[in-house]
Structure formats: C-alpha cells, structure tokens
Amino acid sequence: MHRTRHPRLRAAIASGALVASVAALSGCASSSTATSSTAAADLEIGAVDLAAAGCPANVVIQTDWNPEAEQGNLYQLIGPDAVIDAQNKAVSGPLFASGEYTGVNVEVRSGGPAIGFQTVTSQQYTDPDITLGYANTDEAVQLSDEMPTTAVFAPFEVGPQIIMWDPETYPDVETIADLGKTDAVVRYFGGAAYMEYLMGSGVLPADHVDGSYDGTPASFIAANGADAQQGFATVEPFVYENEIADWEKPVAFELIHDAGYPIYASALSVRSGDLEELSPCLTELVPVIQQATVDYYADPAVTNELILEAVEEFDNGWVYTPGVAEYSVKAQVDLGLVGNGSDDTVGNFDLDRVQEIIDITTPLFEEQGTPPASGLTPETITTNEFIDPAIGF
C-alpha cells in the first residue's frame, strides 16, 4: 500500500539510485545519532525524562513518505541543532517536549523512495531499531497475521486521501458516488484497498477505474477534465491550481473518509510483540507527541523551515514548496483532518470505527489471499492506553 504523493515527482525517483538509498538505510541510526547525541550532551533534562522512562536512547520514527507538513508534529519533536542526513534520508536531534530536553534523541526517517516504496510495517519488521512507524488501519488489518502492529497515536482524525475531478467538466458532481454515475475514468495506484471497497459497494463501477496512475499529472491533463484521479487533500488541490502550468485551475474532490472508508491514516504504531516492553516509555512519550501535535498546528513556521530544508538537502526528486507546506497546514485544520475526536482529546481511537474498518476490509483481504489474523478485534491493532485525555486542541 505504498503511495506516491506528489504529481511532480521526477522519474529519477524510480531509478537505480533507490537501491543505494535502501541499502544505506540500515546505517541511518549510527550516522545521525552520534552527531545529535553530541549536540545534546550538555542539555539539562526538563520535566519529562524519557531516558528514565526506559525509552531508547534514539527514538526512531519511520514515516511513509518524504518530509512534508503532514509529518509536522514529528519534526516538532526535534530540538535545536537538528542533523539532516541526506544520504539516509533522516532528520535527527535531541527530543524536546514543550521546549525542554527529554534525555533522548529522536530520528524521523523518510519512507516512500527511501525504503523502496515498501510498507512501513515491512520496514519495521526488517529493522528492529525502529520504535514507531506509520500504519493505516486497513494496512494493520491486512498485515495483522504475519506482521502485527499496535497503533498508539492517531495523527489524523480524518485521512487526507481523496478522489479529485474537474468541476468545469462535472459541475453537478459533489461526491465520489456522483462521479460514479458519470463516464469518468478514475485513476489510482493499483492494489489500493479503498478502491476495492468503492467498487465492491457500488460507489464506482469496476469498468470506470484504472489502476495505472503513476503519480504524475500527465494523464489527468491529457484527458482535459474527462478523467478523475486519486490524490491528497493536503497537496494536489493546491499544486494543480498553482504549480502545474498546464492546468492552473481548481479541482474538486471528496475525501475517501466521507465516501465510507474511515481509516485512521498514518497511525503511529509499534510491533505488537514489543508493546509490553515499550509500555513504560510509551506512557511518557505518547503525551509528548500529543502536545507536539497541538504545538505544531498552533505555530508551524519554524518546523516547516526544517521540513523544507530537509527536502532540499535530500535532493531525491521530491518537489515540495513553501506554498504547499503552508497550504497543507491550513487544509489539515480547515477540513478537520487534524483535531480532537468526539471528545476533547487528540490522537485517540474510536474502537467502533476501527471495528468498521475490520468489517469492511476483512472480506476484501480474504479474497486477495491475505486474510487478517483470526479473531482480530480493535484492541488487537489499536490502544488508547498511553493517551493523555487532557491533551487536545
């Protein structure tokens, strides 16, 4: 379930240079940790002592894509003197909580091309140094038998994935279901579970979908508005209107969430077998991440500068501008992608919603030959144990 996020991703991303990036990834912790440890050596530990809580000296967080504002809460954790490791596509530094050092370092690793476009879960099971990794709820269900993970924090209340279309061509279309009643072809990355759901539930006719989307805008533009495609509410609407010269007009969209597929996107997860051992650490760390999430969206400017600097130094074909970063933060807030749930807490899981995804996806995955673990329940793949209910927007 990898994803290519930006339509202007250059072809070089798929070249043989990827092999070097993936091979080098295993050395990421050693190269960046040493530098950031030195930088943090003289810092006084503040109110939160993650070292005393048993956290790893280097808390490694594996994301599913290049640096972007959707990961801003993670980069918010990195204190002064951040180290950008361009070779291994990681950013590290002393882990800070509300302006104070916590006694450990944090390393945010990029995914997508940096890990050969494999799932973050696969990478977690390959590299035991990874403490936390992104996992969508449907992915957690699908991999629950062979690579079980337990999600401990939900950075998104609503997933950012969308289907988008040209409002000039389809002025009466307001939803994906409306789109399904037209002749539009919907392009997407083949194998996506949400598309199997949309087809299986009759929202989109099977003969109107095309799994050949490659992440570039070429087919969408060539269709001159006749076709639709997948995207992310945090990127494509801005990019297509402002940064793609051959389009430069608005697109309309609906969130996959609103079409009946309410996954928790990019949930921070641990290998289920490590949950007990990591529990003392997570009890202190997860509230720190909750607060960092609130702090980032209150004032993202400095952290976005770090994200953009990392993109520039990585220089791997990922195009990400200050305009996209600014738009992303605003879209996340305005569309309710980030925020509290039905209560006053950020990052917790609605177990009924998790059960809904289990119910939707289990037959899909069984049909694909990747059945979930027997007896799977919401508590198997998610937990609110470490969430501080007092922390929210």
C-alpha positions in Angstrom: 0.0 0.0 0.0 2.7 2.4 -0.9 1.8 5.8 -2.2 3.4 8.3 -4.5 2.3 11.6 -3.2 3.3 14.5 -5.4 2.3 14.7 -9.1 5.6 16.3 -10.0 7.8 13.6 -8.6 10.5 13.2 -11.2 11.3 9.9 -12.9 14.7 9.8 -11.2 12.9 8.6 -8.0 12.3 5.2 -9.6 15.9 4.9 -10.9 18.7 2.7 -9.7 19.6 5.4 -7.2 16.9 3.9 -5.0 19.0 0.8 -4.4 21.7 2.9 -2.7 19.1 4.7 -0.6 17.6 1.5 0.7 20.9 -0.2 1.3 22.2 2.8 3.2 19.1 3.0 5.4 20.4 0.5 7.9 23.3 2.8 8.7 21.0 5.8 9.4 20.8 5.5 13.1 24.6 5.3 13.7 25.5 8.3 11.5 22.9 10.8 12.7 22.6 9.6 16.3 26.2 10.2 17.1 26.1 13.8 16.0 22.8 14.6 17.7 24.0 12.8 20.9 27.0 15.1 21.0 24.8 18.1 20.5 22.5 17.1 23.3 25.3 16.1 25.8 25.2 19.3 27.7 21.5 19.9 27.8 19.6 19.8 31.0 16.7 17.3 31.1 13.3 19.0 31.7 10.1 17.9 33.3 9.8 14.8 31.1 12.6 12.3 31.4 12.2 9.8 28.6 15.5 8.2 29.4 14.3 7.4 32.9 11.1 6.0 31.4 13.1 3.4 29.5 12.8 4.9 26.1 15.6 4.0 23.6 18.5 6.5 23.5 17.4 7.2 19.9 13.7 7.1 19.3 13.3 6.2 15.7 10.1 7.1 13.9 9.6 5.7 10.4 7.2 7.7 8.1 5.7 6.6 4.8 6.9 9.5 2.6 9.4 12.3 2.1 9.3 15.2 4.6 6.1 17.2 4.4 3.8 19.2 6.6 1.6 16.2 7.4 4.5 15.0 9.5 5.0 18.3 11.2 4.2 17.0 14.6 7.1 14.6 14.4 9.6 17.2 13.2 8.2 19.4 16.0 9.8 17.0 18.5 13.3 17.7 17.2 15.1 20.3 19.3 17.9 22.7 18.4 20.9 21.6 16.2 18.9 19.2 14.1 21.1 16.9 11.9 19.9 16.3 8.3 21.3 13.0 7.0 20.9 13.4 3.2 22.4 10.0 2.4 20.0 8.1 4.6 17.0 10.5 4.3 16.6 11.1 8.0 16.5 14.1 10.4 17.5 13.7 14.0 18.3 15.7 17.1 17.5 16.0 20.8 13.9 15.1 21.5 12.2 18.1 23.1 8.9 18.4 24.9 7.4 21.9 25.2 10.8 23.5 24.8 12.7 21.2 27.2 15.1 18.3 26.6 13.8 14.8 27.4 17.1 12.9 27.8 16.9 11.0 24.5 17.2 11.8 20.8 14.6 11.4 18.0 15.2 10.4 14.4 12.5 10.9 11.8 13.1 8.7 8.8 11.6 9.2 5.4 9.7 6.4 3.6 8.5 6.0 0.1 11.5 6.1 -2.2 13.9 5.9 0.8 12.6 2.4 1.7 12.0 1.2 -1.8 8.2 2.0 -1.6 7.6 -0.9 0.7 5.2 -0.6 3.6 6.4 1.0 6.8 5.3 -2.2 8.6 7.6 -4.3 6.4 10.4 -1.9 7.2 9.7 -2.1 11.0 10.0 -5.9 10.8 13.2 -5.6 8.9 14.8 -3.0 11.1 14.4 -3.6 14.9 15.8 -0.1 15.6 12.5 1.5 14.5 10.5 2.4 17.6 7.3 3.7 15.9 6.1 3.6 12.3 3.1 4.8 10.3 0.4 2.3 9.6 -3.1 2.9 8.1 -5.8 1.0 9.8 -6.6 -1.1 6.7 -2.9 -2.0 6.4 -2.8 -3.0 10.0 -5.7 -5.3 9.4 -4.2 -6.8 6.3 -0.8 -7.5 7.9 -2.1 -8.5 11.3 -1.4 -12.2 10.8 2.3 -12.1 9.7 3.4 -8.6 10.8 1.1 -7.4 13.6 1.3 -3.8 14.8 -0.5 -1.9 17.5 -1.3 1.8 16.9 -0.8 4.1 19.9 -1.4 7.5 18.4 -3.6 8.8 15.6 -2.1 11.9 14.0 -5.1 12.3 11.7 -8.7 12.3 12.8 -9.7 12.1 9.1 -7.5 10.6 6.4 -6.3 13.1 3.7 -6.7 10.8 0.7 -9.2 12.0 -1.9 -10.6 11.4 -5.4 -10.5 14.6 -7.4 -12.1 15.7 -10.6 -12.6 18.8 -12.8 -15.5 20.9 -11.6 -15.9 22.5 -15.0 -16.4 19.2 -16.7 -18.6 17.8 -14.0 -20.4 20.8 -12.4 -23.1 18.6 -10.9 -20.7 16.2 -9.2 -20.3 16.7 -5.5 -19.3 13.3 -4.3 -17.4 10.2 -5.4 -20.8 8.5 -5.7 -22.0 11.2 -8.1 -18.8 10.7 -10.1 -19.6 7.0 -10.4 -22.7 7.9 -12.3 -20.8 9.7 -15.0 -18.4 8.3 -17.7 -15.3 9.5 -15.8 -12.4 7.1 -15.5 -10.8 7.2 -12.1 -7.1 6.6 -12.0 -5.4 5.3 -8.8 -2.5 3.2 -7.7 -3.4 -0.4 -8.3 -4.0 -2.6 -5.3 -5.4 0.1 -3.0 -8.0 -1.4 -0.6 -10.2 1.7 -0.5 -10.8 1.3 -4.3 -11.8 -2.3 -3.8 -14.3 -1.1 -1.3 -15.6 1.7 -3.6 -16.1 -0.9 -6.4 -17.5 -3.6 -4.2 -20.0 -1.3 -2.6 -21.2 0.0 -6.0 -19.9 3.6 -5.5 -17.7 3.3 -8.5 -18.3 0.9 -11.4 -15.4 -1.6 -11.9 -15.1 -0.7 -15.6 -14.7 3.0 -14.7 -11.5 2.6 -12.6 -7.9 2.4 -13.8 -5.1 1.2 -11.6 -2.3 2.7 -13.8 -1.9 6.0 -12.0 1.9 6.7 -11.7 1.9 9.9 -9.6 2.3 12.3 -12.5 -0.3 14.8 -13.8 0.2 13.8 -17.5 -2.9 11.6 -17.9 -5.2 13.9 -15.9 -4.1 16.8 -18.1 -4.3 14.9 -21.3 -7.9 13.9 -20.6 -8.7 17.6 -20.4 -11.0 17.1 -17.4 -12.8 14.0 -18.6 -11.0 11.7 -16.1 -10.6 11.7 -12.3 -7.7 10.5 -10.1 -6.7 9.9 -6.6 -4.8 12.4 -4.5 -4.4 14.0 -1.1 -6.4 17.0 0.1 -3.2 18.4 1.6 -1.3 18.6 -1.7 -3.0 18.2 -5.1 -5.7 20.9 -4.9 -3.0 23.5 -4.3 -0.5 22.1 -6.7 -2.8 21.6 -9.6 -4.2 25.1 -9.2 -0.9 26.9 -8.5 2.1 24.9 -9.6 1.2 22.9 -12.7 1.4 25.3 -15.7 -0.7 23.0 -18.0 -3.7 23.1 -15.6 -3.7 26.1 -13.2 -7.3 25.9 -12.2 -9.2 24.4 -9.2 -10.1 20.8 -8.8 -13.0 19.4 -6.8 -12.7 16.4 -4.5 -14.2 14.3 -1.9 -12.3 12.6 1.0 -12.2 8.8 0.9 -13.3 9.0 4.5 -16.5 10.7 3.6 -17.2 8.1 1.0 -17.5 5.5 3.8 -13.9 4.3 4.3 -12.9 5.9 7.7 -9.4 4.6 8.3 -7.0 6.2 10.8 -4.3 7.3 8.4 -0.6 7.1 9.3 -1.3 5.9 12.9 1.9 5.7 14.9 2.4 2.0 15.7 4.7 -0.4 17.3 5.4 -4.0 16.6 2.8 -5.8 18.7 5.4 -8.1 20.2 7.3 -5.0 21.6 4.3 -3.3 23.2 4.8 -4.7 26.7 8.4 -3.8 26.8 7.9 -0.3 25.4 4.9 0.4 27.6 6.8 2.5 30.3 8.3 4.5 27.5 5.1 5.0 25.6 3.3 6.1 28.8 5.6 9.2 28.8 6.3 9.5 25.0 2.8 9.5 23.6 1.6 12.5 25.6 4.7 14.3 24.4 3.7 13.6 20.8 0.1 14.7 21.6 1.4 18.0 22.8 3.8 18.4 19.9 0.8 17.9 17.6 -1.1 20.7 19.3 2.0 23.0 19.3 2.9 22.4 15.7 -0.5 23.4 14.3 -0.6 26.5 16.6 2.7 27.8 15.1 4.2 25.6 12.3 6.6 28.2 10.7 9.9 27.1 12.3 9.2 23.4 11.9 8.2 23.9 8.3 11.5 25.6 7.7 13.2 22.4 8.9 11.0 20.2 6.7 11.8 22.3 3.6 15.5 22.3 4.4 15.4 18.6 4.6 13.6 18.2 1.3 16.3 20.5 -0.3 19.2 18.6 1.1 17.7 15.1 0.4 17.5 16.2 -3.3 15.8 13.0 -4.4 13.3 14.4 -6.9 10.6 15.2 -4.3 9.3 18.7 -5.1 7.9 20.5 -2.1 7.5 24.3 -1.9 6.7 26.7 0.9 3.4 27.3 -0.7 2.4 23.6 -0.5 3.6 23.4 3.1 1.5 26.4 4.1 -1.5 25.2 2.2 -1.2 21.7 3.8 -1.3 23.0 7.4 -4.3 25.2 6.6 -6.1 22.3 4.8 -5.5 19.9 7.6 -7.1 22.3 10.1 -9.9 23.6 7.8 -11.0 20.2 6.6 -10.9 18.7 10.1 -8.1 16.2 9.1 -6.4 17.0 12.4 -8.2 17.8 15.6 -9.9 16.1 18.5 -12.3 13.2 18.2 -15.8 13.3 19.6 -14.2 14.3 22.9 -11.6 16.9 23.8 -8.6 14.6 23.2 -6.2 14.5 20.3 -4.8 11.2 19.0 -7.1 8.6 20.5 -9.0 5.9 18.6 -12.7 5.3 18.3 -12.8 1.5 18.6 -16.2 1.3 16.9 -14.7 3.0 13.9 -11.8 0.6 13.9 -14.2 -2.3 14.0 -16.0 -0.8 11.0 -12.7 -0.9 9.0 -12.1 -4.5 10.2 -15.6 -5.4 8.9 -15.2 -3.6 5.6 -11.7 -4.9 4.8 -11.6 -8.5 6.1 -13.6 -9.9 3.2 -11.5 -7.9 0.7 -8.3 -9.2 2.1 -9.6 -12.7 2.3 -10.4 -12.5 -1.4 -6.9 -11.2 -2.1 -5.4 -14.2 -0.3 -4.0 -12.1 2.7 -6.5 -12.8 5.4 -6.2 -10.9 8.7 -5.3 -12.7 11.9 -8.0 -15.0 13.3 -10.2 -13.3 15.9 -9.0 -9.8 15.1 -10.5 -7.1 17.3 -10.0 -3.3 17.5 -8.0 -3.9 20.7 -5.6 -6.1 18.8 -4.4 -3.3 16.5 -5.1 -0.1 18.5 -4.8 1.0 22.0 -5.7 4.3 23.9 -3.7 3.1 26.9 -1.0 5.7 26.6 -3.2 8.7 25.5 -3.5 11.6 28.0 -7.2 12.6 27.7 -6.4 16.1 28.9 -4.3 17.0 25.8 -6.2 18.3 22.8 -6.8 21.2 20.5 
